[in-house]
Amino acid sequence: MIIHKNKKSIYEKCKAAGICTRCKKRPAIQRPERISPLVNCEECAAVLKVGAKERAAARTNRLKAFGRCVQCGKHPAIEGYTRCQTCRKKGTDCARRTQPKRHENRKARGLCKLCGARPHIESMKHLKTPMCEPCFYKVCSQRALGNRQYWEALKTKLISQNFKCAYTGRHLIFGVNASVDHILPVARYPHLKSDPNNIQWVAKNINYMKNNFLSEEFLALVKEIAAYRL
């Protein structure tokens, strides 16, 4: 949006005073959780919101069709991406500047460090990245299956196991000992890496011990160790 010089000064004055920059009468929406303050009141925000998503989607589709950057609309987009090199660099630089402050703000208020929408899990408050339950499942899904879309399958699996380790029966706690194991190890069955039916929840130390063994091989090894040492 281009703001002329005389209008820009009025815009900045309204913004600094916490007054809506559109109607210049009513107070702007106050949301303390936001790093950057909102500049419109409830009424003006509702007016501006009508049709905004449709217009933005139409613009994005139009620019994609012509192979242009969806952010600036001026330069060609990088092959395989939707933005040009300049806009991607600006986005990366902006994220590096704002993310640490935003994450620390969320953590201080007891919110999930990733989404900021829900309180983080109590057992994860001591970690560098405390998360809410959905985000925890999504991160586990991305790491184990290479895609976040299977997070609900992981949740269903853990509930079906009654939050217990598949081998020891220990109670699994988010951020403490809960981890995802491939029943048929990826090293020997790489084609099953992204199969949500090939996972189970186990304790972290058990996961390390199992390594690339099949379940039968792992249990046989445990029995052999127990028979020799006990």
C-alpha positions in Angstrom: 0.0 0.0 0.0 1.4 3.4 -1.0 0.8 6.2 1.5 1.5 9.8 0.4 3.7 12.0 2.6 0.9 14.1 4.2 -1.3 10.9 4.7 1.7 9.0 6.1 2.2 11.5 8.9 -1.5 11.2 9.8 -1.2 7.4 9.6 1.8 7.4 12.0 0.1 9.7 14.4 -3.0 7.5 14.6 -0.9 4.4 15.0 1.2 5.9 17.8 -2.0 7.1 19.6 -3.7 3.7 19.3 -6.5 5.1 17.1 -7.9 3.3 14.0 -6.0 4.5 11.0 -9.0 4.1 8.7 -11.9 5.9 10.5 -9.6 7.9 12.8 -12.2 7.9 15.5 -12.4 4.6 17.4 -9.6 3.0 19.3 -7.6 0.3 17.5 -7.9 -3.4 18.5 -5.7 -4.2 21.5 -4.0 -7.6 21.4 -1.1 -7.8 23.8 0.1 -11.2 22.4 1.0 -9.5 19.1 4.5 -8.1 18.6 3.3 -5.5 16.1 0.1 -3.6 17.1 -3.1 -3.7 15.0 -4.0 -0.4 13.3 -7.8 -0.8 12.8 -10.9 -0.9 15.1 -13.3 -3.8 15.2 -15.7 -2.2 12.7 -13.1 -1.2 10.1 -11.3 -4.5 10.5 -14.6 -6.4 9.7 -15.2 -4.2 6.6 -11.6 -4.7 5.3 -11.8 -8.5 6.0 -14.8 -9.0 3.7 -13.6 -10.4 0.4 -9.9 -10.0 1.4 -9.1 -13.7 1.3 -10.8 -14.1 -2.1 -8.9 -11.1 -3.6 -5.6 -12.3 -2.1 -6.1 -15.8 -3.5 -7.1 -14.5 -7.0 -3.9 -12.3 -7.0 -1.7 -15.2 -6.0 -3.2 -17.6 -8.6 -2.8 -14.9 -11.3 0.9 -14.3 -10.4 1.6 -18.1 -10.2 0.1 -18.5 -13.7 2.5 -16.0 -15.1 5.4 -17.3 -13.1 5.8 -14.1 -11.1 6.7 -13.7 -7.4 3.5 -13.8 -5.4 5.0 -11.3 -2.9 6.2 -8.4 -5.0 4.7 -9.4 -8.3 7.6 -7.8 -10.2 10.3 -10.4 -10.6 10.1 -14.0 -11.9 9.7 -16.6 -9.2 12.5 -19.1 -8.5 11.8 -22.5 -10.2 9.9 -24.7 -7.7 9.1 -21.7 -5.4 6.5 -19.0 -5.4 8.8 -16.1 -4.6 11.8 -14.4 -6.2 15.3 -14.5 -4.7 15.0 -11.0 -3.2 11.7 -11.6 -1.4 12.9 -15.0 -0.1 16.0 -13.3 1.3 13.8 -10.6 2.9 11.5 -13.2 4.4 14.5 -15.1 5.8 16.1 -12.0 7.3 12.8 -10.9 8.8 12.3 -14.3 10.4 15.8 -14.3 11.9 15.1 -10.9 13.5 11.6 -11.5 14.8 11.5 -15.2 15.6 13.7 -15.2 18.7 11.7 -12.4 20.3 8.3 -14.0 19.4 9.4 -17.4 20.7 10.6 -16.0 24.0 7.4 -14.0 24.4 5.3 -17.1 23.9 7.5 -19.1 26.3 7.2 -16.5 29.0 3.4 -16.5 28.7 3.3 -20.3 28.9 2.2 -20.8 25.2 3.4 -23.2 22.6 6.6 -21.9 21.2 5.7 -23.0 17.6 2.1 -21.9 17.1 1.5 -19.6 20.0 -2.2 -20.5 20.0 -2.4 -23.0 22.8 -0.7 -23.5 26.2 2.4 -25.7 26.1 2.5 -29.2 27.7 3.4 -28.9 31.4 6.0 -31.6 31.1 7.8 -29.7 28.4 8.2 -26.4 30.1 11.9 -27.1 31.0 12.8 -27.7 27.3 14.2 -25.1 24.9 11.1 -25.5 22.7 8.0 -26.2 24.8 5.1 -27.3 22.5 1.3 -27.9 22.7 0.0 -31.4 22.1 -0.9 -31.0 18.4 2.4 -29.4 17.6 4.3 -32.2 19.5 2.5 -34.8 17.4 3.2 -32.8 14.2 6.9 -32.6 14.9 7.1 -36.3 15.7 5.2 -37.1 12.5 7.6 -34.9 10.5 10.7 -36.5 12.0 9.5 -40.2 11.9 7.3 -40.2 8.8 8.6 -37.3 6.8 5.2 -35.5 6.8 3.2 -33.6 9.3 -0.1 -34.9 7.9 0.1 -38.1 9.9 0.0 -36.4 13.3 -3.5 -37.6 14.1 -2.5 -41.2 13.3 0.3 -40.9 15.8 -2.1 -39.5 18.4 -4.6 -42.3 17.8 -1.8 -44.9 18.1 -0.6 -43.5 21.5 -4.1 -43.5 22.8 -4.6 -47.1 21.7 -1.4 -48.0 23.6 -2.9 -46.3 26.7 0.2 -44.0 26.8 2.4 -47.0 27.6 5.6 -48.2 26.0 5.0 -51.1 23.6 7.9 -53.1 25.1 8.1 -52.2 28.8 4.7 -50.8 29.7 6.2 -47.7 31.2 4.1 -44.6 31.1 5.1 -42.3 28.3 5.4 -38.6 29.0 5.6 -35.9 26.3 9.1 -34.3 26.2 10.5 -36.8 28.7 10.5 -40.4 27.4 7.9 -40.6 24.6 9.4 -41.5 21.1 8.2 -43.0 17.9 9.7 -46.3 16.7 9.4 -48.0 13.3 8.3 -51.6 13.9 10.1 -52.7 10.7 13.3 -50.6 10.8 13.8 -48.0 8.0 17.4 -49.2 7.5 16.1 -52.6 6.3 12.7 -51.6 5.0 13.2 -48.0 3.5 9.9 -48.2 1.6 8.0 -48.3 4.9 9.5 -45.1 6.2 6.3 -43.1 5.6 3.8 -45.8 6.5 1.8 -44.7 9.6 0.9 -48.4 10.2 4.6 -49.2 10.7 5.0 -47.1 13.9 4.6 -47.6 17.6 5.3 -45.5 20.7 8.2 -46.7 22.9 10.4 -45.2 25.6 13.4 -43.3 24.3 16.0 -45.6 25.8 14.2 -48.6 24.4 14.2 -47.0 21.0 18.0 -46.5 21.2 18.5 -50.1 22.2 16.2 -51.6 19.5 18.1 -49.7 16.8 17.7 -51.7 13.5 16.5 -54.9 15.1 13.1 -56.5 14.3 10.8 -56.9 17.3 11.5 -60.6 17.5 15.3 -60.1 17.2 15.3 -57.4 19.9 13.2 -59.5 22.3 15.5 -62.6 21.7 18.6 -60.4 22.5 17.0 -59.1 25.7 16.2 -62.6 26.8 19.7 -63.7 26.1 21.2 -60.9 28.1 18.8 -61.6 31.0 19.6 -65.3 30.9 23.3 -64.7 31.1 23.4 -61.9 33.7 20.5 -62.9 36.0 
